[in-house]
Amino acid sequence: MSSAPIFDYLLYALLAGYGVVVIRFLYRSKHLAQTKWLALAMVSWPLFMLDEWIRLWQLDAFLPLYGLGDVFAVMLMSACYRMIKPMLLAHPTRRRRLWIPLAITALSQCAILLIPASEKALWLGAAPSGAPLNLWPAYLPALLTGFSVLLLGIFITEQVQMYHHHLPEQVVDVREFRIKGVTGASGATVGVAFTSILMVTAATFGFFALPFWQSLHHVIIGLSLLAILYALTRQVSTSPSPLDYQRLDIGEAKPAEMREVISRAERAVIKTKAYKQLGLTLKSFSHDAGVDPTTLAIALQLEQKKNFRSFIYQYRLDYAKKVLLRSDANISSVAKRLGLNSEKFLGDVLVKHFQSHP
């Protein structure tokens, strides 16, 4: 009753990969954000693969539970989305609509309980194909899982891409606050989910006879979900954006208000020597300067054609020029002081700065 050997090897490989992710999570949990949501996602992964464990180890006693695992892929993606959003936004909204795909998928999976265990036992050797009116409880949860994972993957990808797009408007040291790996993993999950939808649809209407389409459905989605979990167990520093993206996209503010905000910001930079602060964020700077962060971002964009990063960097380069002219400090030490890893980069920027500001 076991599946084809290739799936057995893939399942053991996935199980080993899951063990690596769990170890990373336990080792780094104190340094990770939103660990409760990540823990829920971690627990959901082996439950999503429940059918494959029953198939792999011939757990006939658990046949009544066969077909009840797909909903946990949606739970995993929902938990990941809830984990990621507060890392990206200072004031995230809590939309109950996020849980609608999970509720619909869970409801559809209840229908699998109507199928006797004796018929499910036959699926361990060959997945069902065709007869959609009779076997819809086997197909519908897999289709809904694919659609839900696809939708949530798009949400995660869009949120991270928007965060990275606006990062220069809210932090000075952009590299320090980037999230690596999540965009690629969630984007790959979108592609995998779409492939799974096509495969399950073809099996539903009997377009081709693939004896192990259920296993393939679990393996490809399970692999992509593991990639997301692996990316999220990476220790990162983020700057939850205080920006109102809707206002920022409109880009409107009163001229007098913009001049006042920029004047306050310029005084705050000098008073607090903000240009010396590595890891400076728009949120902390706006708080110290007593200005609204979105208004400041709009004012810099419209009045000075700059973002927050370039605004502060102007002062950093002025400071670097003074240090180099008035002391024996070399360019390497100044680059380190300014949080730049590349001495050559600072040298090139300073040359241009000297030429434009003699």
Secondary structure, DSSP 4 states (H G I P E B T S, - for coil): ----HHHHHHHHHHHHHHHHHHHHHHHHGGGSSSHHHHHHHHHHHHHHTHHHHHHHTT-GGGGGGTT--THHHHHHHHHHHHHHHHHHBSS----GGGGHHHHHHHHHHGGGGGS-HHHHHHHTTS---S-HHHHHHHHHHHHHHHHHHHHHHHHHHHHHHHHHHTGGGTBS-GGGG---SHHHHHHHHHHHHHHHHHHHHHHHTTSS--TTHHHHHHHHHHHHHHHHHHHHTS------B---HHHHHHT---HHHHHHHHHHHHHHHHHHTGGG-TT-BHHHHHHHHT--HHHHHHHHHHHSS--HHHHHHHHHHHHHHHHHHHS---HHHHHHHTT-S-HHHHHHHHHHHHHH--
